Every structure is written in structure tokens, then in C-alpha cells.
Amino acid sequence: MKTCEVSSILAYIAAVYIMTCIIYLYTTRKFGTPFKDAVKNYPELMEIKRKSVKDRTKAFYTGLIISTIVMIAAKPFGDCY
């Protein structure tokens, strides 16, 4: 049986990042959205925002699909999954 090793530095970086995200979400949940509330008063800005969200969502999912295909094809970690 083959044992796979992961760089401990990368594991620490990932753990710190995940913990930071959790702390951020917890501490900012009561901040509200003053900018978003102000933008709601201008319908043309809301339309620009909607278009931007749509474009960015599409770009993210395109990147996710391409990255997944590359990882499956390249198998950079061999049998470590």
C-alpha cells in the first residue's frame, strides 16, 4: 500500500486560510450592507451589478471546469486522492 505525503507547509496554510474565513464570517455577520443598501436607490446601478455578478459567476465556473479537466488529465498527485 502506497502512502501519500502532503507538504506540511501547504497543510498549515490551508488550515490557517479556512480558520480565517470562518472567523471573518462570524465577526462580519452583523455588519450589515450599507453600500448595497445605498445602491438599491439607483436601479441603473443594480442592473450593472446584476450583469457583473452574472459575468463573474460564469468566469468562476468556467475556471472550475477547466481546472478540473486539467487535474483529471494531468493527475499531478498520482494516486494520492
C-alpha positions as CSV (number, residue, x, y, z in Angstrom):
1,M,0.0,0.0,0.0
2,K,1.4,3.4,-1.0
3,T,1.3,6.2,1.5
4,C,0.9,9.7,0.1
5,E,2.5,12.7,1.8
6,V,1.3,16.3,1.7
7,S,3.6,19.2,2.4
8,S,3.0,20.3,6.0
9,I,3.6,23.9,5.0
10,L,0.7,23.7,2.5
11,A,-1.5,21.9,5.1
12,Y,-0.8,24.7,7.6
13,I,-1.5,27.4,5.0
14,A,-4.8,25.7,4.1
15,A,-5.8,25.3,7.7
16,V,-5.0,29.0,8.5
17,Y,-7.0,30.1,5.5
18,I,-10.0,28.0,6.4
19,M,-9.9,29.3,10.0
20,T,-9.5,32.9,8.9
21,C,-12.6,32.5,6.6
22,I,-14.6,31.1,9.5
23,I,-13.6,33.9,11.9
24,Y,-14.3,36.5,9.2
25,L,-17.8,35.1,8.5
26,Y,-18.5,35.1,12.2
27,T,-17.3,38.6,13.0
28,T,-18.8,40.3,10.0
29,R,-22.3,38.7,10.1
30,K,-23.7,41.7,12.0
31,F,-22.0,44.4,9.9
32,G,-24.9,44.8,7.5
33,T,-24.6,46.0,3.9
34,P,-24.6,49.9,3.8
35,F,-23.2,50.1,0.3
36,K,-25.6,47.6,-1.1
37,D,-28.5,49.4,0.7
38,A,-27.4,52.7,-0.9
39,V,-27.1,51.2,-4.4
40,K,-30.6,49.9,-4.2
41,N,-31.8,53.5,-4.6
42,Y,-30.3,53.6,-8.1
43,P,-31.9,51.0,-10.4
44,E,-29.3,51.5,-13.2
45,L,-26.5,50.6,-10.7
46,M,-28.4,47.5,-9.7
47,E,-28.6,46.4,-13.3
48,I,-24.8,46.9,-13.7
49,K,-24.3,44.9,-10.5
50,R,-26.6,42.0,-11.8
51,K,-24.7,41.9,-15.1
52,S,-21.3,41.9,-13.2
53,V,-22.5,39.1,-10.9
54,K,-23.6,37.0,-13.9
55,D,-20.3,37.6,-15.8
56,R,-18.2,36.8,-12.7
57,T,-20.2,33.6,-11.9
58,K,-19.7,32.4,-15.4
59,A,-16.0,33.1,-15.3
60,F,-15.7,31.3,-12.0
61,Y,-17.5,28.2,-13.2
62,T,-15.6,28.2,-16.4
63,G,-12.3,28.3,-14.5
64,L,-13.6,25.5,-12.2
65,I,-14.5,23.2,-15.1
66,I,-11.2,23.9,-16.9
67,S,-9.1,23.3,-13.7
68,T,-11.0,20.1,-13.0
69,I,-10.4,18.8,-16.5
70,V,-6.7,19.7,-16.3
71,M,-6.3,18.0,-12.9
72,I,-8.1,14.8,-14.2
73,A,-5.9,14.7,-17.3
74,A,-2.6,15.6,-15.7
75,K,-3.0,13.6,-12.4
76,P,-0.3,15.8,-10.7
77,F,-0.7,13.9,-7.4
78,G,-0.7,10.4,-8.9
79,D,-2.7,8.0,-6.7
80,C,-3.0,10.4,-3.8
81,Y,-6.7,11.0,-3.7
